[in-house]
């Protein structure tokens, strides 16, 4: 699987459109969660994604330290429904962690995990640092990976 890692300014208009479309499809429509996905943070992030047949099928953003949290964070992690349970999310998260360590040198990586996906992140060594809470009516927990 070929992965692309780009800054916001390196994204083509087609890539940006597909990314925002998939994020809206999953976070707003599929999860029935009407919230503003575009948060003025994307411009400061790295965008990791893979495509199949010209369509983006998996995506996440790497948020540098100080943009949202004091720690570097991973967010907006999505895999199109028909490509889930195939190891794509694991491969993508592994690539994001390795890039972050090699290029950005964080001491910690943070994420807000949906409780139902917590096990995926625990495989990489992420640990709970909060009690479960509701974010847009979906149970979440904050997790940290110590580097």
JOUR-V446257 format. One record per residue. RES is the residue in one small letter. SS is DSSP state (alpha for helix, beta for strand, coil for the rest). PHI is phi in degrees with one decimal (999 if undefined). NEAR is the number of other C-alpha atoms within 10 Angstrom. Layout:
# JOUR-V446257
{{RES/SS/PHI/NEAR} {RES/SS/PHI/NEAR}}
This chain:
# JOUR-V446257
{{x/coil/999/9} {x/coil/-89.7/7} {x/beta/-110.9/14} {x/beta/-118.4/12} {x/beta/-125.8/19} {x/beta/-136.5/15} {x/beta/-77.0/15} {x/alpha/-57.1/15} {x/alpha/-69.6/13} {x/alpha/-84.9/12} {x/coil/-66.9/16} {x/coil/-76.4/11} {x/alpha/-62.5/10} {x/alpha/-65.7/9} {x/alpha/-62.9/16} {x/alpha/-60.9/16} {x/alpha/-59.8/12} {x/alpha/-62.2/15} {x/alpha/-61.0/23} {x/alpha/-65.2/13} {x/alpha/-63.1/12} {x/alpha/-66.8/21} {x/alpha/-59.8/23} {x/alpha/-64.7/19} {x/alpha/-59.7/14} {x/alpha/-81.7/19} {x/alpha/-74.0/19} {x/alpha/-98.0/15} {x/alpha/-80.7/12} {x/alpha/-60.7/11} {x/coil/-91.8/13} {x/coil/47.5/13} {x/coil/-129.9/15} {x/coil/-76.2/12} {x/coil/-138.9/10} {x/coil/-76.9/9} {x/coil/-74.3/12} {x/coil/-76.4/10} {x/coil/-123.6/7} {x/coil/63.0/7} {x/coil/-106.4/13} {x/alpha/-56.5/16} {x/alpha/-63.7/12} {x/alpha/-99.1/16} {x/beta/-104.2/20} {x/beta/-98.8/22} {x/beta/-119.7/24} {x/beta/-110.0/21} {x/beta/-155.8/22} {x/beta/-132.7/19} {x/beta/-125.1/15} {x/beta/-139.0/10} {x/coil/52.3/6} {x/coil/78.3/8} {x/beta/-115.0/13} {x/beta/-69.8/18} {x/beta/-112.7/21} {x/beta/-150.8/24} {x/beta/-157.4/26} {x/beta/-153.2/24} {x/beta/-117.2/23} {x/beta/-104.2/24} {x/beta/-104.2/25} {x/coil/-59.7/21} {x/coil/-53.2/18} {x/coil/86.0/10} {x/coil/-79.4/14} {x/coil/-116.4/12} {x/coil/-119.4/13} {x/coil/-59.4/12} {x/coil/-87.7/18} {x/beta/-60.7/22} {x/beta/-140.7/27} {x/beta/-109.4/22} {x/beta/-157.4/16} {x/beta/51.8/17} {x/beta/-80.2/20} {x/beta/-138.9/21} {x/beta/-135.2/23} {x/coil/-54.4/15} {x/alpha/-50.2/11} {x/alpha/-72.8/8} {x/alpha/-112.6/12} {x/coil/-74.9/13} {x/coil/64.2/10} {x/coil/-122.2/10} {x/coil/85.5/9} {x/alpha/-67.7/19} {x/alpha/-62.0/20} {x/alpha/-60.0/15} {x/alpha/-62.8/12} {x/alpha/-65.9/22} {x/alpha/-64.2/19} {x/alpha/-59.0/13} {x/alpha/-63.4/15} {x/alpha/-64.8/22} {x/alpha/-64.6/20} {x/alpha/-63.3/13} {x/alpha/-60.3/16} {x/alpha/-59.3/21} {x/alpha/-65.1/15} {x/alpha/-69.7/10} {x/alpha/-107.8/9} {x/alpha/-108.7/13} {x/coil/54.7/14} {x/coil/-77.1/18} {x/coil/-87.4/12} {x/beta/-144.8/17} {x/beta/-124.8/25} {x/beta/-110.8/23} {x/beta/-153.5/23} {x/beta/-102.2/20} {x/beta/-94.7/22} {x/beta/-66.1/17} {x/alpha/-54.5/15} {x/alpha/-66.2/11} {x/alpha/-105.9/11} {x/alpha/-55.2/18} {x/alpha/-58.5/14} {x/alpha/-58.7/14} {x/alpha/-73.1/19} {x/alpha/-61.5/14} {x/coil/-60.9/10} {x/coil/-92.8/13} {x/coil/100.2/14} {x/coil/-66.5/21} {x/beta/-125.8/18} {x/beta/-61.0/19} {x/coil/-128.6/13} {x/coil/-148.1/12} {x/coil/-77.3/10} {x/coil/-58.4/15} {x/beta/-146.8/14} {x/beta/-93.2/11} {x/beta/-120.6/12} {x/coil/54.6/13} {x/coil/65.9/11} {x/beta/-119.4/14} {x/beta/-63.6/15} {x/beta/-129.8/21} {x/beta/-144.3/21} {x/beta/-79.1/19} {x/beta/-133.0/22} {x/beta/-130.4/21} {x/beta/-108.9/20} {x/beta/-81.9/12} {x/coil/-93.1/11}}
